[in-house]
Amino acid sequence: MSKQTVLLVNSNLMQPPVAPLALDYLADALERTGFEVEVLDLCFAPDFETAIKARLARSEALAVAVTFRNIDDSSFATKRSFLPLLKGIVDCIRAGTQAPVILGGVGFSVLPEAILSFCGADLGIWGEGERSLPLLLGKMEQGEEFLDVPGLVYRARDGFRRNAPQFLDLASVPAPRRVFIDNLRYLREGGMNCLETKRGCPKGCIYCIDPLSKGRTVRLRSPASVADEIEALLAQGVDCFHLCDSEFNIPAPHARGVCAEIAGRGLGDRIRWYTYASPAPFSRELGSLMKRAGCVGINFGVDSGCDDMLATLGRDFRVEDVRRTAAICRQEGLVCMYDLLLGGPGETRESLRRTVEVMKEISPDRVGASLGVRVYDGTALADMVRREGPLAGNRNLHGFIKGNGDFALPLFYISDRLGDDAAAYLSELVGNDERFFLHNPDAGDRNYNYDDNMVLVNAINDGYRGAFWDILRRLSEGQR
């Protein structure tokens, strides 16, 4: 006997659109456990209120699960929070149904209690939902007690409760069929689609939220499963991807195995893909394998060109690794992007100047220069900020300070040793060097904020495909 319908809602309205990978994976898991699944993708709805009301008027669902991908745009220049939009979506859903509204997603998992409180919702799942959501819904359907579900966040009389998660053994999970969202439309309107080869990150970066939302233990998919998923997407006409792994090359043997499987099936000549990676360990052998498997571009989170700052930020590589990585990419014909995270604890005008000079010398294809380190609760940086005393008196903090003790609203750390003109100083250092992207809405094809980026939207409509940074690179260089 078929179970009741579960409605999954994509709340990410960013343009260019980013495929809601979590919903595709989640819908697959729900259907395999016997639930009927329907996806309401608000990204393509002209008006989310009208779309929600029309869907809820048709029939009642067992539950409505809403995914929340990003808390804000992570840009010091704009400081745009997505929480008010999420609350508006949740309010609209609750006005149209008696079904429970369950929040989840990477963004939600960063601050589950604060987001539940802000949106007025009662339930959420932090971490993975493929096991916990079917379990929760099955208990609800049978009228059973469900407060022991792993990863469940719920309201109690004296506040919120959060259960410990149970992470999946990804090696034993069947390859997702990728049939629940319009993947081809996301390629056409978003320039690419996405998948993942692993979850979790063991690194100790002081600012990063990936270990909070995905766990600190790396859990690997089998290379065969990854290749099966690629073939499923290819059958739909999707041939350009971005891997959502925190760092594709950690651990390196798994990355080599995935590339060998893709190349061994003859897929490398049929697809183009991009990924995030760490500057170390990165070998020429791996670069060559990635190239043969269809990789065309890599985004390396290098953060700084100063060894002291890399140590402060908790990075486990140094500038020499960054140099070597760029050389390997040039040798193997891989386009590379270096992401900088500037202004962290101890940053000075000298270290900032040195970083820009080092990037110009190393000369990756593009450099993303982000000024301001977003402070997230649960990170070592957040603990450091709290030790420095009241937020209102902290000269290193910029953004929303009053009433933002949980850091749910955009709050950035910019070392006061940079002075009051840090943004102007960075712009002066970068100059007119087109290799550098900046978080500046007025920077045209050098604007590194992808949210509502009409330069990107128009380029993708004109037929450009690939990672957003590489589309901007090709635009500036007159390439297709």
N, C-alpha and C positions, 0 to 999 in steps of 0.2 A: 504494500500500500504506500503510495507516494505521500511524503510529508508536505507540510504547508510551505507556501512561497516565502522566501527570504529576500527582501529588497536591499540591494547594495547600492550605496550612493557615493559617487565621486564628487567631493566638494572643492577640488582644485580647479579654479577657473583661469589659471595663468595662461597668458598668450605670449609666445607660441605654446600650444598645448603639450603637456608631457603625459604620456600614457600611464594610466593608473595600474601599474604592474601588480600591486598588492591585491587589487580587486580581481584581476584575472586569475591569480594564484588562489585567492580565497574562494572564488566561485567554483573553481575546479574541485577544491577540497569539500565544499558543501555538497555539490552534486554527487560526488563519490560516496557520501554518507547518506544519500537518499533524499536530500532536500531539493525542492524546486527553487531555482535561483533566477532573479531578474536584476539587471544592472541599470540604474538610472544615472547616466553620465551627464552631469550638469555642465561639464566643460563645453559641450556643443549646444547647450540650450540658450536661445536668445534671452530668456528671462527665467532665472531659476525658480522664482515663486510660482509662475504659471506652470512650469514643468512639474514641479512637486505637487501642486494642487490637482493637476490633471491626472497624474499617476495615482495618487491616493484616492481620488474619487472613483476609480475603476473597481478596486477590490481591496480588501484588508490583507495585510501581510502578517506573518507570524512575528516578525521583527524587522526593524529598519536599522541597518548597520552603515555608519557613515565613516569614510576614511578621511583622515586629515594629514596631509603630506608635509607641509611646512608651516611653522609658527609665524614666520614673517619673511621678508625678502632678504634678510641678512645683509642689508646695505646701510652703512652709516650715513650715506648721502640722503636716503629717502626715508628710512626707518618705518617702513610700511608693515603694520601688523595685519595678519589674516584672521585673527580671532573674532573681530566683529562680523566678518563675513560668515564664519562658521556658526556663530550664534544665530545670525539671521536665518541660515539654512535649517538649523536645529529647531528654532522657533516655528518656522513654517511647517516642518514635518510634524511637530507635536500638535500644531493646530489642526492637522488633517487626519490624525490617526490616534487610536488608543494603543497601538502596538508599541512595545518598548523601543527606545532609540539607544543604540549602542555605538559608542565612539571607539575608533581605533586608528592605526596608521603610525608611521614613523614620527610625525609631528606630535601626535597625541601622546606617544610613549615617552616623550621627553619630559612632559609636565602633566601627567594624567589628572591628578587631583585639582590642580589649578584650572585646567581646561574644563573639566566636568563642572566645577563651581561656576566658572564664567558663563558657560553655555546653559546651565540649569539642567543638564542631563543627569541621569541616575547611574548609568552603567558604562563601563568602558573595558577594553582589553588592551593591556600594554604588552609590547613584544609581539610575537607571532600569533596570528589568529587561526591558522589552518587546523590546529587541533582544538584550541580552546573555544572558538565560536561554535563549531558543530556540537561540542559537548554541552555548552551553555544552552543552545537552542533546543537540543534534545531533552534536557532537564525541564526547560520551560514548557515544552510541548506536553510532557507527561505530568506536569504539575508537581515536579520534584524540587527539593531544596537545591539551590544552585550556587550558594555563596562560597563553596569550596573549589570552584573552577579555577584552574591555574591561570595566572595573569589577570584575573578579574579585579577591577577597581569599582567600588560601590560605596554608596552612602550608608553610614551607620548613625545611630543617635548622637554620638559624640564626635562625628567627623567622618572622614573617608577611610576606607580600608583598602589595602592593596595586597593581593596574593602573589606569592612568588611564581614566576613563569616556569613552564616546562618547554624547553627548546626542542625542536624537531631533530631527529637523525636524518639529515637531508640525503644521506647516501641511500636511504631506503624508501624515499618518497618518489612515487611515479612522476615521470616528466609531465609538466603541465601541458594541457592540450591547447591552451591559448585561443579559446573560441568564444570568450564571454564579453570581450570588448571589441570595438571596431579598430583592430590593429592597423589595417591598411589606411584608414582615415588618419590615424595618428602619424603614420609615415608621410602622408600627403600634406597634412596641415602642421605637423610638428617637426618634420625633417628627419625623423628617426623613430625607432621603437626601442625597447629595452628588455633586458633579462639579467639574471644574476647567476653566478657560478658557486657562490658560497655566502655565508652570513657570519657576522661576528668580527670583532677586531681586538687583538691583544695589545695594541699599542698604548703608550702612556701619554699621548698629547694632552696638554693641560686644558684645552678648550673644547675637545671633540665630544659630540653627543652620540656617535655611532655605538660605542660600547654600552651606552644607556639603553638604547632602543633595540639593538640587535645582539647584545651579549658580548662578553669579552673572550669567549672561546670560539675559535674559528671552526665552523662546521661546513664540510665540503659536500657538494653534489658530485655524483659520478660524472666523468667526462662524457660518457655515453648519453646520460640524461640531458646534459647541456646541448649536445649535438642533436639529439632528438627534438628538443625544443626549437632549435634553429631551423630544422627541417620543417617543423609544423608551421612556423612563421613564413618560411620561404614558400610553402604551399599556398599561403594567402597573398603572396606578392610582396612580402616585407623582406627587404634585403639589406637594410641599413640599421645598425643597432648601436646602443651604448650599454656597456656592462655597468650594473649598479653596485658591484662589489666595492667595499671600502678601498681596498688595494688589490688589484688583480694578481699581482706577483707575490702575494704573501698567503700561503707558502709557495715558493717558486716551483717545487716539484708538481704541485697540482696545476699551476698555470701551464707548465710544459705539457702535462697530460691532456688538458683541455685543448690546447693548440694542436697537439698531435692527433687527437680524435677528429677535430674539425678538418684538418688538412687531409687526414687519412680517408675521409669520406668524400674528398673532392669538393668540399664546400668553400674552400678558401678563395677560389676564383669567382664564386657566385655571390659573395657577400662583402660588405665593408663594415667594419666595426671600430669603435672607440672605447677607451676604458680609462679608469683612474688607476694610478700605480704609484708605488713608492720609489724614490731614487735609488734605494738599496734594500734588498739585493736586486740588481738589474744587470744581467750579463748580455753579451753579444749573442750568445746561443739563444737566450730567451727572446731577444729582439728579432732574431732571424725566424724563429718558430712562429712568433706572433704575426710577422709579415706574411709568412706562408699560409697562415690560417685566416687571412683576410683583414688583419688589423691595419688601419691606416693612420691612426692618431692616438696619442697618449697624453692625458692630463696628469702631470706630476704635482703633488702637493709639496712644494719645496719650502714654503713659508718665508725663508730668509736667505740672504747671501752672506750671513755673518755667523760664524760658529758659536759665539757666545749666545746669540739669540736663539739659535736652533736648540741649544742645550736648555735654555730657559723655557722654551715652548714644549719641551719633553720629546723632541725628535731624536731618533736613534741613528741619524746619518749626519754627514758634515758636507761642507761646500765641495770638497774634492769628489764626493760621490755625485753631487749635482753636475759637476763638470764632466765626469766620465759618462753619465747617463745621456747628456746632450750629444756627446761625440758618438755614442753607440747609435742613437736615433738617426743621426746624419748618415752614418755608415750603412744603415739598413733601410734608409729611405722612409722612415717613420716621421710624420709631422709631430712635433711635441709642443705642449703648452706648459708653462711653469706658473703655478699659482703661488702668490705671495700673500702672507697674512702679516700686515705691518702695524706697528704701534703697540705691541704687547709689552708686558712688564720689563722694564729696563731699556726699552728702545730709546735711542738717542738720535740726534740729527746726524751724528757721525756714522752710526750703524745703519741708519736709513740710507745715507749717501753711499756707503760701501755696498749695500745690497743692490741698489740700482746700478752702480758701476759694474758689479760682478755679473748681473744679468745681461747688461749690454756687452760685456766681454764674452760670456759664454754663448750668447746669442741663440736661445731657443727660438722657435718660430713665432711664438707669442708668449707674453708675460701678463698675467692678471694681477694687477697691483691693488689689493684691497686694504684700505686703511681703516683700522678699528677691528678689534677682536670681539665678536659677539659673546656675551657672558651668559652661559646657560647653567641653571641649577643642576647640582649633582656632579659638576666638573671640578677639577682641581683649581681652575681659575676662579670659579665662584667661591670656593673655600678661601682662596687668597683675598678676594675682594672683601669678604665678610670680616676677615681678620684685620683688614685695614681700617675698620671702623664704620660709622654711619655712612650710608650711601650719599646723603646730601652734602657731606663735607669732603668727599673724595674727588680730588681734582683730576684723577685718571678716568673718571666715568663720564659718559656722554649719552644722551638719549632720555628715556623715560626713567626717572628716579623716584619721584614721589609715589608712594603706594605700590611700588614694584619690587617688594622684598623677595618675591619668588622668581624674579627675572623673566616673567612671562611676556612682558612687552620689550621691544628692542632696546637693549642696553649694551654699550660698547666700551671696551677698555682701550684708551689711547694714552700712552705714557705721557705724563705732564712734562717730561724732559724734552719732548719735541716742541714745546711752546704752543702758543695759541694759534699759530698759522701752519699747523702740520699739513693740512690738505694743500695749501698753496705751496708749501715747501716741496711736497712730493711732486706736484705738477711741474714745478720749476726743474726738479731733478730729471724727470721723465722727458720734459720738453715736447718736441713734435715727433718723437720716435714712434712710428706707427706699430712697432712690435708690442707696445704696452697698451693694455686695456685698463680703463679706470671706471670706478663706480660713479659715473657722472651722466645724468640724463641728457646733458647737452653735448655729449661726446660723439654722437652719431654712430658710425660703425666701430668706434672704440669704446662704446658704453658697455660695461661689463655686467650690468644688471639685466637679467634676462626676463624679468617680470614685465609684461605688457611692453615688450620691446618691438616697436613697429618696424624697425629696420630689419629685424629677423623675420617677422611675420611676412613682410613683403617679399623678402628674398626667398623664403620657402614657397610662397605662392608662385614665384617665378621659376620654381623647379630646383632650388638648392636643397641638398640633402646632407646630413651629417651632424656632428656635435655643433652646438651653437657657436662655440669659440672658433671652430674651423670654418663655419659659414662666414662669420665676420672676417676672418683672415682672408678667405678667397674673395670676398667682396672688395676688400681694400686693395687686393693685388690684381683685380680684374680677371680672376679665374672663375670657372664654373664648378 
